Every structure is written in structure tokens, then in C-alpha cells.
């Protein structure tokens, strides 16, 4: 009887294998929620709870003094402002056709998975620091501020402005073979998004020129905005450890390495701003031709 039972079980397995499609055929069958399908594209996941409910983002153009602002804030006992985190370049890859289906069953989509990862990174850095508030000052965040606002509806913002002509001059001096037309277009892209953020967000707006001319008054206003007491040690940032100053993580010039707030360099009067940049400069309170 045992031998008969064993034979029947073996026969059953063979029959099951005969009707089961080969693995490559199974993998070739498209999932109804495969990435890129109309159903998958139309699904928008609800926002998951955040570990960091109210992070702070500095919105600025490149070459606008955001590294100086970072180290001043990071010198506060309750504020962690790490190097540029580049969250917008941290992505989630759904590698199989059925992955989007599995995530939707968990009320997640690709964007919300990325948001959860970004939030975890901020939380990890904040926890390691032992501080209470985290600030990310990555300038390209400015270009995607609506997505940051969607991820963190309770986020707080600092808009850091600098005369567009001075930004153009700084970028031109920094690059070995500057393409003047491309630089002007880059500064305009940042400036348009900054103006958009300034008009639509409840942001604390400062200028690089104010920050360098009167750092105490400017940082006092920032502390009021963030709900922390001002600390005089913020101005002596050179005595604190702010990590390595190197390319892609912020400014690495001798000016920032000096450990002292130094006067801002103005715009080159020989640089003529394109009409739209001149219009934005005037809207921000700068003189422009």
C-alpha cells in the first residue's frame, strides 16, 4: 500500500508540472498593474505617516551662500544641518512587473515609497545628531519644491535670495570654460522656482547680502522662525565640526573654510541681466538695469 501511495503522489506531481507553464512564460505574462500601464499610472497612494513631520528646507540658487547658512544653523545646539543630502536623486526601482501590484496592495506607489525613504534618511540623520530640528539645504531642492511640499505638508522653508547678477558672476568665476548663455539659463531656472516658492509658501525670506552684512540680526530672525532661542555660538561656526567641505556636498572654497562670515561679493556691473532676471531682481529688492 505504501508503494502504491508513493506512486500516486509521484504521478500527481508529474501531472501538475505538465500543466504548469514554464517559468519564462509566467514571467512574460504582463501584470494588470505593471509599471507604465494605465492602471498603475492612475493610482496615487495616500500619504503615509512621517517620522519627521516638519523638516526645514533651504531653497536657494546655487552659489547663493547656502553653505554659510548651513554651518551657521548647524552650530546651534538644537539644529542639525548636514551636508547637501540630494534627496531628489534617491530613487526606488520597482524591478518586476508585479512589484507595483504588491505595493498598491500596501497602499504605496513609487513616489510614496521614495517619500518614505527620504523621510527615513532625515530621521536617521536627526536621530544620530541628538538634535531636534533637521535642515536640508541642497540647492536643487528648489527645482522640486512642490514635491517636497507634497511629501511633507508641514515642512518649513527658508528662501535664501542673492542678486542674480552676483550668482552669474560667481558661477562664471567658478567654471574653467564658462558657457555664459547656459549659466544665465541656469540662474533663470533657479530664480523662477524661487519666485514661485516665495509666492506660494509661508517661507522665511532672507538674502545672502543681509546674512553677511548683519549675521546676528539675520540668524535671530531665523531662530524665531524655527522656534528656538538664538545662540551666539552660531556666529563662530569655525569652532564646530561640520563635516568635510568638498564638491557635490556644498561650498568648499577658502571663504567657507575660513570659519568666519565674510562680506558678500556683489554683482559685476558689466554683467547685463536678461529682462526676466532683471525683473526678478527688482521684485526681490535689488537694483537691476
LUMDO-181174 format. One record per residue (C-alpha): y, x, z; residue in one letter. Coordinates in steps of 0.05 Angstrom, whole numbers, plus 5000, padded with zeros to 4 digits. Layout:
REM residues N
{c2: Y c1: X c3: Z res: a}
...
This chain:
REM residues 289
{c2: 5000 c1: 5000 c3: 5000 res: x}
{c2: 5048 c1: 5057 c3: 5017 res: x}
{c2: 5036 c1: 5088 c3: 4948 res: x}
{c2: 5049 c1: 5020 c3: 4914 res: x}
{c2: 5115 c1: 5012 c3: 4953 res: x}
{c2: 5137 c1: 5082 c3: 4934 res: x}
{c2: 5123 c1: 5068 c3: 4861 res: x}
{c2: 5162 c1: 5003 c3: 4862 res: x}
{c2: 5223 c1: 5039 c3: 4894 res: x}
{c2: 5220 c1: 5093 c3: 4840 res: x}
{c2: 5216 c1: 5041 c3: 4785 res: x}
{c2: 5276 c1: 5005 c3: 4815 res: x}
{c2: 5317 c1: 5069 c3: 4814 res: x}
{c2: 5299 c1: 5083 c3: 4742 res: x}
{c2: 5319 c1: 5013 c3: 4721 res: x}
{c2: 5386 c1: 5019 c3: 4757 res: x}
{c2: 5400 c1: 5085 c3: 4723 res: x}
{c2: 5382 c1: 5054 c3: 4656 res: x}
{c2: 5435 c1: 5000 c3: 4661 res: x}
{c2: 5489 c1: 5043 c3: 4696 res: x}
{c2: 5539 c1: 5072 c3: 4645 res: x}
{c2: 5545 c1: 5148 c3: 4643 res: x}
{c2: 5599 c1: 5177 c3: 4688 res: x}
{c2: 5643 c1: 5195 c3: 4629 res: x}
{c2: 5641 c1: 5123 c3: 4605 res: x}
{c2: 5662 c1: 5097 c3: 4674 res: x}
{c2: 5719 c1: 5146 c3: 4676 res: x}
{c2: 5741 c1: 5125 c3: 4607 res: x}
{c2: 5748 c1: 5052 c3: 4626 res: x}
{c2: 5823 c1: 5041 c3: 4639 res: x}
{c2: 5842 c1: 5013 c3: 4707 res: x}
{c2: 5884 c1: 4950 c3: 4704 res: x}
{c2: 5934 c1: 4988 c3: 4748 res: x}
{c2: 5931 c1: 5055 c3: 4711 res: x}
{c2: 5996 c1: 5095 c3: 4714 res: x}
{c2: 6042 c1: 5074 c3: 4659 res: x}
{c2: 6011 c1: 5005 c3: 4650 res: x}
{c2: 6060 c1: 4946 c3: 4652 res: x}
{c2: 6029 c1: 4920 c3: 4717 res: x}
{c2: 6035 c1: 4988 c3: 4752 res: x}
{c2: 6106 c1: 4998 c3: 4727 res: x}
{c2: 6128 c1: 4929 c3: 4752 res: x}
{c2: 6102 c1: 4939 c3: 4822 res: x}
{c2: 6154 c1: 4961 c3: 4873 res: x}
{c2: 6127 c1: 4978 c3: 4942 res: x}
{c2: 6163 c1: 4955 c3: 5004 res: x}
{c2: 6197 c1: 5009 c3: 5045 res: x}
{c2: 6151 c1: 5039 c3: 5097 res: x}
{c2: 6177 c1: 5056 c3: 5167 res: x}
{c2: 6213 c1: 5123 c3: 5171 res: x}
{c2: 6201 c1: 5178 c3: 5222 res: x}
{c2: 6274 c1: 5199 c3: 5213 res: x}
{c2: 6315 c1: 5136 c3: 5209 res: x}
{c2: 6384 c1: 5165 c3: 5199 res: x}
{c2: 6385 c1: 5234 c3: 5168 res: x}
{c2: 6451 c1: 5264 c3: 5145 res: x}
{c2: 6463 c1: 5287 c3: 5073 res: x}
{c2: 6519 c1: 5331 c3: 5050 res: x}
{c2: 6539 c1: 5310 c3: 4980 res: x}
{c2: 6577 c1: 5363 c3: 4941 res: x}
{c2: 6581 c1: 5401 c3: 4876 res: x}
{c2: 6551 c1: 5470 c3: 4871 res: x}
{c2: 6600 c1: 5525 c3: 4892 res: x}
{c2: 6638 c1: 5479 c3: 4939 res: x}
{c2: 6626 c1: 5511 c3: 5006 res: x}
{c2: 6565 c1: 5471 c3: 5027 res: x}
{c2: 6530 c1: 5533 c3: 5056 res: x}
{c2: 6590 c1: 5546 c3: 5100 res: x}
{c2: 6589 c1: 5474 c3: 5123 res: x}
{c2: 6514 c1: 5480 c3: 5135 res: x}
{c2: 6518 c1: 5541 c3: 5181 res: x}
{c2: 6576 c1: 5511 c3: 5220 res: x}
{c2: 6536 c1: 5448 c3: 5232 res: x}
{c2: 6472 c1: 5487 c3: 5246 res: x}
{c2: 6509 c1: 5525 c3: 5301 res: x}
{c2: 6514 c1: 5460 c3: 5341 res: x}
{c2: 6462 c1: 5452 c3: 5396 res: x}
{c2: 6442 c1: 5383 c3: 5372 res: x}
{c2: 6445 c1: 5391 c3: 5296 res: x}
{c2: 6393 c1: 5423 c3: 5252 res: x}
{c2: 6418 c1: 5441 c3: 5183 res: x}
{c2: 6365 c1: 5483 c3: 5148 res: x}
{c2: 6370 c1: 5518 c3: 5081 res: x}
{c2: 6370 c1: 5474 c3: 5018 res: x}
{c2: 6307 c1: 5431 c3: 5020 res: x}
{c2: 6307 c1: 5407 c3: 4948 res: x}
{c2: 6271 c1: 5342 c3: 4966 res: x}
{c2: 6282 c1: 5312 c3: 4897 res: x}
{c2: 6237 c1: 5365 c3: 4867 res: x}
{c2: 6179 c1: 5349 c3: 4915 res: x}
{c2: 6134 c1: 5301 c3: 4877 res: x}
{c2: 6069 c1: 5263 c3: 4886 res: x}
{c2: 6018 c1: 5264 c3: 4829 res: x}
{c2: 5971 c1: 5206 c3: 4821 res: x}
{c2: 5916 c1: 5243 c3: 4785 res: x}
{c2: 5865 c1: 5188 c3: 4768 res: x}
{c2: 5872 c1: 5121 c3: 4734 res: x}
{c2: 5850 c1: 5084 c3: 4796 res: x}
{c2: 5897 c1: 5121 c3: 4844 res: x}
{c2: 5956 c1: 5075 c3: 4833 res: x}
{c2: 5910 c1: 5015 c3: 4845 res: x}
{c2: 5887 c1: 5045 c3: 4911 res: x}
{c2: 5958 c1: 5059 c3: 4932 res: x}
{c2: 5981 c1: 4989 c3: 4914 res: x}
{c2: 5927 c1: 4962 c3: 4959 res: x}
{c2: 5961 c1: 5001 c3: 5014 res: x}
{c2: 6029 c1: 4973 c3: 4993 res: x}
{c2: 6051 c1: 5040 c3: 4965 res: x}
{c2: 6075 c1: 5064 c3: 4897 res: x}
{c2: 6092 c1: 5134 c3: 4872 res: x}
{c2: 6165 c1: 5131 c3: 4894 res: x}
{c2: 6147 c1: 5106 c3: 4964 res: x}
{c2: 6093 c1: 5159 c3: 4971 res: x}
{c2: 6146 c1: 5211 c3: 4954 res: x}
{c2: 6195 c1: 5180 c3: 5003 res: x}
{c2: 6142 c1: 5182 c3: 5058 res: x}
{c2: 6131 c1: 5256 c3: 5042 res: x}
{c2: 6205 c1: 5272 c3: 5042 res: x}
{c2: 6212 c1: 5236 c3: 5109 res: x}
{c2: 6154 c1: 5275 c3: 5138 res: x}
{c2: 6186 c1: 5341 c3: 5117 res: x}
{c2: 6251 c1: 5323 c3: 5151 res: x}
{c2: 6214 c1: 5301 c3: 5213 res: x}
{c2: 6173 c1: 5364 c3: 5215 res: x}
{c2: 6235 c1: 5408 c3: 5209 res: x}
{c2: 6273 c1: 5368 c3: 5261 res: x}
{c2: 6214 c1: 5370 c3: 5310 res: x}
{c2: 6207 c1: 5445 c3: 5302 res: x}
{c2: 6281 c1: 5455 c3: 5316 res: x}
{c2: 6281 c1: 5414 c3: 5381 res: x}
{c2: 6347 c1: 5384 c3: 5359 res: x}
{c2: 6368 c1: 5311 c3: 5350 res: x}
{c2: 6402 c1: 5306 c3: 5282 res: x}
{c2: 6380 c1: 5336 c3: 5215 res: x}
{c2: 6427 c1: 5352 c3: 5158 res: x}
{c2: 6405 c1: 5368 c3: 5086 res: x}
{c2: 6459 c1: 5400 c3: 5044 res: x}
{c2: 6424 c1: 5410 c3: 4977 res: x}
{c2: 6479 c1: 5401 c3: 4924 res: x}
{c2: 6433 c1: 5369 c3: 4871 res: x}
{c2: 6421 c1: 5312 c3: 4922 res: x}
{c2: 6489 c1: 5289 c3: 4897 res: x}
{c2: 6459 c1: 5273 c3: 4829 res: x}
{c2: 6406 c1: 5227 c3: 4860 res: x}
{c2: 6444 c1: 5197 c3: 4919 res: x}
{c2: 6424 c1: 5125 c3: 4901 res: x}
{c2: 6351 c1: 5143 c3: 4911 res: x}
{c2: 6366 c1: 5177 c3: 4977 res: x}
{c2: 6402 c1: 5114 c3: 4998 res: x}
{c2: 6342 c1: 5072 c3: 4977 res: x}
{c2: 6295 c1: 5117 c3: 5017 res: x}
{c2: 6339 c1: 5119 c3: 5079 res: x}
{c2: 6384 c1: 5057 c3: 5082 res: x}
{c2: 6411 c1: 5082 c3: 5149 res: x}
{c2: 6426 c1: 5152 c3: 5125 res: x}
{c2: 6495 c1: 5182 c3: 5139 res: x}
{c2: 6535 c1: 5221 c3: 5088 res: x}
{c2: 6586 c1: 5276 c3: 5087 res: x}
{c2: 6623 c1: 5282 c3: 5020 res: x}
{c2: 6649 c1: 5353 c3: 5011 res: x}
{c2: 6700 c1: 5360 c3: 4956 res: x}
{c2: 6731 c1: 5421 c3: 4924 res: x}
{c2: 6783 c1: 5426 c3: 4869 res: x}
{c2: 6743 c1: 5421 c3: 4804 res: x}
{c2: 6782 c1: 5478 c3: 4775 res: x}
{c2: 6762 c1: 5523 c3: 4832 res: x}
{c2: 6689 c1: 5503 c3: 4823 res: x}
{c2: 6693 c1: 5521 c3: 4749 res: x}
{c2: 6725 c1: 5588 c3: 4767 res: x}
{c2: 6671 c1: 5603 c3: 4819 res: x}
{c2: 6614 c1: 5585 c3: 4771 res: x}
{c2: 6645 c1: 5626 c3: 4716 res: x}
{c2: 6652 c1: 5687 c3: 4761 res: x}
{c2: 6581 c1: 5679 c3: 4787 res: x}
{c2: 6547 c1: 5679 c3: 4718 res: x}
{c2: 6537 c1: 5741 c3: 4677 res: x}
{c2: 6545 c1: 5707 c3: 4609 res: x}
{c2: 6582 c1: 5642 c3: 4625 res: x}
{c2: 6579 c1: 5584 c3: 4576 res: x}
{c2: 6647 c1: 5553 c3: 4590 res: x}
{c2: 6632 c1: 5487 c3: 4557 res: x}
{c2: 6566 c1: 5480 c3: 4594 res: x}
{c2: 6600 c1: 5498 c3: 4661 res: x}
{c2: 6654 c1: 5445 c3: 4650 res: x}
{c2: 6600 c1: 5393 c3: 4634 res: x}
{c2: 6560 c1: 5412 c3: 4696 res: x}
{c2: 6621 c1: 5406 c3: 4741 res: x}
{c2: 6638 c1: 5339 c3: 4709 res: x}
{c2: 6567 c1: 5313 c3: 4723 res: x}
{c2: 6573 c1: 5331 c3: 4796 res: x}
{c2: 6643 c1: 5304 c3: 4801 res: x}
{c2: 6626 c1: 5237 c3: 4771 res: x}
{c2: 6568 c1: 5227 c3: 4821 res: x}
{c2: 6612 c1: 5250 c3: 4878 res: x}
{c2: 6665 c1: 5199 c3: 4860 res: x}
{c2: 6611 c1: 5146 c3: 4853 res: x}
{c2: 6585 c1: 5163 c3: 4923 res: x}
{c2: 6656 c1: 5165 c3: 4952 res: x}
{c2: 6669 c1: 5095 c3: 4926 res: x}
{c2: 6603 c1: 5064 c3: 4946 res: x}
{c2: 6581 c1: 5098 c3: 5011 res: x}
{c2: 6611 c1: 5096 c3: 5081 res: x}
{c2: 6617 c1: 5171 c3: 5079 res: x}
{c2: 6659 c1: 5221 c3: 5118 res: x}
{c2: 6700 c1: 5257 c3: 5065 res: x}
{c2: 6726 c1: 5327 c3: 5075 res: x}
{c2: 6749 c1: 5382 c3: 5028 res: x}
{c2: 6729 c1: 5455 c3: 5026 res: x}
{c2: 6802 c1: 5473 c3: 5029 res: x}
{c2: 6810 c1: 5434 c3: 5095 res: x}
{c2: 6747 c1: 5464 c3: 5123 res: x}
{c2: 6770 c1: 5535 c3: 5112 res: x}
{c2: 6843 c1: 5525 c3: 5130 res: x}
{c2: 6830 c1: 5487 c3: 5195 res: x}
{c2: 6757 c1: 5492 c3: 5213 res: x}
{c2: 6766 c1: 5467 c3: 5284 res: x}
{c2: 6800 c1: 5402 c3: 5266 res: x}
{c2: 6752 c1: 5390 c3: 5208 res: x}
{c2: 6689 c1: 5403 c3: 5249 res: x}
{c2: 6716 c1: 5359 c3: 5306 res: x}
{c2: 6721 c1: 5302 c3: 5256 res: x}
{c2: 6650 c1: 5316 c3: 5232 res: x}
{c2: 6624 c1: 5315 c3: 5303 res: x}
{c2: 6659 c1: 5248 c3: 5315 res: x}
{c2: 6626 c1: 5221 c3: 5253 res: x}
{c2: 6557 c1: 5244 c3: 5276 res: x}
{c2: 6566 c1: 5221 c3: 5347 res: x}
{c2: 6561 c1: 5289 c3: 5381 res: x}
{c2: 6611 c1: 5327 c3: 5424 res: x}
{c2: 6647 c1: 5384 c3: 5389 res: x}
{c2: 6625 c1: 5454 c3: 5408 res: x}
{c2: 6670 c1: 5515 c3: 5399 res: x}
{c2: 6609 c1: 5558 c3: 5384 res: x}
{c2: 6604 c1: 5522 c3: 5316 res: x}
{c2: 6661 c1: 5565 c3: 5291 res: x}
{c2: 6626 c1: 5630 c3: 5310 res: x}
{c2: 6568 c1: 5618 c3: 5264 res: x}
{c2: 6555 c1: 5692 c3: 5253 res: x}
{c2: 6523 c1: 5698 c3: 5322 res: x}
{c2: 6470 c1: 5646 c3: 5305 res: x}
{c2: 6405 c1: 5652 c3: 5265 res: x}
{c2: 6410 c1: 5610 c3: 5202 res: x}
{c2: 6351 c1: 5640 c3: 5164 res: x}
{c2: 6353 c1: 5682 c3: 5102 res: x}
{c2: 6412 c1: 5676 c3: 5055 res: x}
{c2: 6382 c1: 5681 c3: 4985 res: x}
{c2: 6385 c1: 5648 c3: 4916 res: x}
{c2: 6359 c1: 5577 c3: 4908 res: x}
{c2: 6367 c1: 5564 c3: 4983 res: x}
{c2: 6443 c1: 5566 c3: 4986 res: x}
{c2: 6500 c1: 5615 c3: 4980 res: x}
{c2: 6481 c1: 5688 c3: 4992 res: x}
{c2: 6548 c1: 5722 c3: 4979 res: x}
{c2: 6581 c1: 5773 c3: 5023 res: x}
{c2: 6631 c1: 5719 c3: 5043 res: x}
{c2: 6579 c1: 5676 c3: 5076 res: x}
{c2: 6542 c1: 5736 c3: 5104 res: x}
{c2: 6607 c1: 5759 c3: 5139 res: x}
{c2: 6596 c1: 5707 c3: 5194 res: x}
{c2: 6669 c1: 5686 c3: 5191 res: x}
{c2: 6705 c1: 5627 c3: 5160 res: x}
{c2: 6748 c1: 5656 c3: 5105 res: x}
{c2: 6804 c1: 5624 c3: 5063 res: x}
{c2: 6783 c1: 5585 c3: 5003 res: x}
{c2: 6798 c1: 5613 c3: 4935 res: x}
{c2: 6840 c1: 5567 c3: 4893 res: x}
{c2: 6832 c1: 5545 c3: 4821 res: x}
{c2: 6851 c1: 5594 c3: 4766 res: x}
{c2: 6917 c1: 5566 c3: 4739 res: x}
{c2: 6896 c1: 5589 c3: 4669 res: x}
{c2: 6837 c1: 5541 c3: 4670 res: x}
{c2: 6856 c1: 5475 c3: 4637 res: x}
{c2: 6814 c1: 5418 c3: 4662 res: x}
{c2: 6785 c1: 5367 c3: 4614 res: x}
{c2: 6821 c1: 5300 c3: 4620 res: x}
{c2: 6768 c1: 5265 c3: 4662 res: x}
{c2: 6762 c1: 5324 c3: 4711 res: x}
{c2: 6837 c1: 5325 c3: 4717 res: x}
{c2: 6836 c1: 5251 c3: 4732 res: x}
{c2: 6783 c1: 5260 c3: 4787 res: x}
{c2: 6821 c1: 5319 c3: 4816 res: x}
{c2: 6883 c1: 5276 c3: 4824 res: x}
{c2: 6841 c1: 5220 c3: 4855 res: x}
{c2: 6818 c1: 5269 c3: 4907 res: x}
{c2: 6888 c1: 5291 c3: 4924 res: x}
{c2: 6891 c1: 5355 c3: 4883 res: x}
{c2: 6945 c1: 5376 c3: 4835 res: x}
{c2: 6919 c1: 5378 c3: 4764 res: x}
{c2: 6951 c1: 5388 c3: 4697 res: x}
